[in-house]
């Protein structure tokens, strides 16, 4: 059996197209170049777009925002493009840049979003930009991005998603301001309930209650308060 494997290895080694690995695994730049080349060679467009998406996110996490945007421009599917904008934005937000740098990055991402001709994907891209801005602590930028959305339902959703990010960061005041900008009572109540739960999960029980108390639907408000009580003192009885 060992001789068989050895013979197979010799055959592959003799093939003219066989190539030895050209990168040391520690050479990240080389690996990224190999990934770029592999992505360019993918012949199924949807798979290629997905590969480009992950490459763009990796470049953004490495701090190469311009390189990530260059890859973004190779993506054709509008939904994948929107998801890639999200990935780049969230990766940038995680880098803790100065505000001026964030202004530059999010301006570039907004410019790329404006190239998306599919309306739902375009709106999703703006929502993702607002979420990334909130994650970066750029609340004013997030509110401005959400406010620019013309579709009422999608704008309300953007404010709600922004509020969730702010709540996860423990920024109770910013989260509640985001929700207050929602014109629809139904969307607003849903956002208050979600944010209250996020705050409760983060052990910010007073903030969770203050948020729940703003819900003007009695059933939803009761459910939110019950969730806080259960976080404070679980009702589950352990089996013996």
N, C-alpha and C positions, 0 to 999 in steps of 0.2 A: 504493500500500500504506500509506503514511504517513497518507493521508486516511482510510482505513478504520479504522486504530487510533485516530485522533483522534475519529472519529464514535462508535466504541464507548465511548471514554472519556467523551464527552459524554452518552451514553445512561445510563451508570452513575451519572454525577454527578447526573443529573436524577431518578433513582429516589428515591422518598420514604424508603425504608428504608436508603439508603446513608448510612454514617456515617464521618466522618473519624476518624482515630486520636485518642483523647483523652489519651494518655499520651506524655510525653517518655520516650525509652528509658532515660534516666539516672534516671528516677523509679521506683525499684524497687518501692516501696510501691504505686504506681499499677498497675504491671505485675502484681503479685501479686493485686491486687483484680480486675483484668481476668481473670486466670487463674481465680480463684475463681468469678467469674460464668460463665465458659465451662464450668467443671467442673459447676456447678450445672445447666447447660442440657443436658448430655449425656443423651440419652434411652435409651441402652443401658446397663443397670446394670453389667455387667462392665467396660465401657470407662470408665464413670464412676468405679467403684471404683479402677481403675488410675490414672486422672487424679488422683483425690484422694490416692492413695498418693504420687505424685511431688510433688504440692503440699505435702503434710505434710512430706516429707523436705526440701524446699526451705525451708520455714518453720523447721524445726529447725536447718538449717545457718545460717540467719540469726539464730538465737538465740531465736526465738519458739516456745518449747516448748509453751506453753499454746495458742497458735494452731494448732500442729501437732496437738495432741491433740484440739482441737475439730474439725478436719478428719477425724481418725481416727474419730471417733464417727459420721461420715456413711457410713462404709464398711460394707457388709453382708456381703460374702464373708469367711468366717473366715480363709482362707489369706491373702488380701490384707491383712486386718487384722493378722495375725501379721507379715507382711513389712513392713508400715508401722511396727509397733512396733519391728522391727529397725532400720529406716531412721532412726527418730527417736532410738533409743538410741545407734546408732553415730555419728550426727551430733552428739549431745550429748557423747559421749565425746571427740570430736575438738576440742571447745571448750576443754578444759583448765580446767574449773570447779573450785571448791573442793569438798571432800568433802561438806560440808553441802548444797550445791546438787545434787550427784549423788544424795544420799540422797533429796532431794525429788523429783527427776526420776524416778528408778527406782521410787520408791514409787507415783508416779502411773501409770507404765507398767504396773506389776504390777496396779494396780487396774483398768486397762483390759483387761489380759489375762484377769482374772477374769471379765470379761463375755462371753468367748468360750465358747459352749456346745458347740462341736464339739471333742471330746477331743483328737484328733491336732493340730489347729490350736492348741489351748490349750497343749499340751506344746511345740510348736514355738515359740510366743510366749515361753514361759519360757526355752527354750534361747537364744533371741535376746537376751533380757534379760541372761542370765548372760554371754553373749559380749560384749555392750556394756559390762557392768560390768568385765569383765576388760580390755577395750580401754581403759577409763577408768582402769585401775590399781586398781580397787576389787575386789581379789581376794577379800576376806572376803565381800563382797556377792555375788559370782559363785558362790562355794561354797555360800552360804546359799540362793541361788535354785535351784541345781542340786539340793541336798539335799532341797528341798521337793517335788520331783517324785516321784509315787508309782509310775509305771511304771518298772520296773527298766531295761529296754533304753533308754528315752528318757532316763532319768537318767544312765546310763553315757555315752550320746551327748553329753549336755550337758557332762559333765565333760571328755570328749575334745575337744569343740569349744572349750571354755574353755582347755584346755591348748594347743591350736594357736594361739589368739590370744596367750597368754602367751609361747609360744615365738617367735612372730613379733616380739614386742616385746623378745626377748632375755632374758626372765625365766625362766631355766632352773629355778630352785628352785620358783617358783610353778607352772610347767608340770608338774613332776614330782609336786608335791603334789596337783594336780588329778587326775593319773593314778592316784596311790596311793589315791584315794577311790573308784575303780571296783572294784566287787566281782567282776565277771566277768573271768576270766583271758583269755578271747578278746578282749574289748573292751579290756582293759588292754594286751595285747600289740600290738594294732592301734594304740592311741594312742601307745605308746612308739615304735613304728616310724615313725609319721607325724611325731611331734615330733622324733625324731632326724634325720629328713630335713630338716625345717624349720631346725633348728639348723645342720646341715651346710651348707645353702644359704646361711645367714647367716655362714658361715666360723667358727662356734663349734664347731670340730671336737672339742675335748676334751669339751665338754658333750654333743655329739652322740654320742660314743662312750659316755660314762657313762650316757646314756639308753638307747642300744642294748643295753648290757650288762645291762640290767634285764629284757630280753625273755626269757621262759623257754621259748619255742619255738625250738629250735635252727635250723630253716630260716629263720624270720623274723629271728632274731638275726644269722645269717650274711649275709642279704641287706642288713640295715641296716649291718653293718660293711663289707661290700663297697661300699656307696654312699659311705661315708666315705672309704675308700681311693681311690675314683675321684674324689672331690672333691679329695682331697689330691694325687693324681697321675693325671690322666686316662689311660686305656689306648688311646684312639683314635690310630691311626696315620694321619698326613696323607698324602693321595695326592699323588704327584709329577706 
